[in-house]
Amino acid sequence: SHPQSYELLLIPDHSRTRTGAPGRPIRSAVVAATGETGASGYPRYAGEGMEADVDPETRTVEAVLIDGEELDYGMSVRVAGAEGERPAS
């Protein structure tokens, strides 16, 4: 069974810290399982303007739409609390 929801973080790639860790998110959204499988083959989650396919084993965002648009160049989306990710503050 897959998680029923995730918190996703939208992070500008240029905001990396001196250690190379991801910088501060500029937006977050709690997305809930839709029961559908996305084009990537992973479960689809949606909510608060974000729609994403998330690999439940690695907690990697495989595909994402923000307000119905593809992700802008220089931006990334991560699952909050995923390995290497600090919680949003």
C-alpha positions as CSV (number, residue, x, y, z in Angstrom):
1,S,0.0,0.0,0.0
2,H,1.2,3.5,-0.8
3,P,1.2,6.5,1.5
4,Q,-2.1,8.5,1.3
5,S,-0.4,11.9,1.2
6,Y,2.9,13.7,1.0
7,E,4.1,17.3,1.6
8,L,5.8,18.5,-1.6
9,L,8.3,21.4,-1.5
10,L,9.0,23.6,-4.5
11,I,12.7,24.7,-4.3
12,P,14.7,27.0,-6.6
13,D,17.9,25.2,-7.7
14,H,19.9,28.4,-7.3
15,S,19.1,28.5,-3.5
16,R,21.4,25.6,-2.6
17,T,23.3,26.2,0.6
18,R,27.1,26.4,0.9
19,T,27.1,22.7,1.8
20,G,25.2,21.9,-1.4
21,A,22.0,21.0,0.4
22,P,18.7,22.2,-1.0
23,G,17.8,25.7,-0.1
24,R,14.5,27.1,1.3
25,P,11.3,26.1,-0.4
26,I,9.3,28.9,-1.9
27,R,6.0,26.9,-1.9
28,S,4.7,23.7,-0.3
29,A,1.6,21.7,-0.8
30,V,0.0,18.6,0.8
31,V,-1.0,16.2,-2.0
32,A,-3.3,13.2,-1.5
33,A,-3.4,10.0,-3.4
34,T,-5.8,10.1,-6.3
35,G,-6.0,6.3,-6.8
36,E,-4.7,6.8,-10.4
37,T,-1.3,5.9,-11.9
38,G,0.5,8.7,-13.7
39,A,2.2,8.5,-17.1
40,S,5.4,7.8,-15.3
41,G,3.9,4.5,-13.9
42,Y,3.9,5.8,-10.3
43,P,1.0,6.7,-8.1
44,R,-0.6,10.1,-8.7
45,Y,-1.1,12.6,-5.9
46,A,-2.8,16.0,-6.1
47,G,-3.7,19.0,-4.0
48,E,-3.2,22.7,-3.4
49,G,-2.3,23.3,-7.0
50,M,0.3,20.5,-7.4
51,E,-0.2,17.2,-9.2
52,A,2.7,14.7,-9.0
53,D,3.7,11.1,-9.6
54,V,5.7,9.9,-6.6
55,D,7.8,6.8,-6.4
56,P,6.7,5.4,-3.0
57,E,9.8,3.4,-2.4
58,T,12.4,6.2,-3.0
59,R,10.0,9.1,-2.3
60,T,11.2,10.7,-5.5
61,V,8.9,13.0,-7.5
62,E,9.0,11.5,-11.0
63,A,6.6,14.0,-12.7
64,V,4.9,17.2,-11.6
65,L,2.5,20.0,-12.6
66,I,2.3,23.2,-10.7
67,D,-1.0,25.1,-11.2
68,G,-1.4,23.0,-14.4
69,E,2.0,24.0,-15.8
70,E,5.2,22.0,-16.2
71,L,7.9,22.9,-13.7
72,D,10.0,26.0,-14.6
73,Y,13.6,25.5,-15.5
74,G,15.8,25.9,-12.4
75,M,13.1,24.6,-10.0
76,S,12.8,21.2,-8.4
77,V,10.1,19.5,-6.3
78,R,11.0,17.2,-3.4
79,V,9.0,15.3,-0.8
80,A,9.4,16.9,2.6
81,G,11.4,14.7,5.0
82,A,12.8,12.6,2.2
83,E,16.5,11.5,2.7
84,G,18.7,14.5,2.3
85,E,15.8,16.9,2.8
86,R,15.3,19.0,5.9
87,P,11.8,19.6,7.1
88,A,10.1,22.8,5.9
89,S,10.3,25.6,8.6
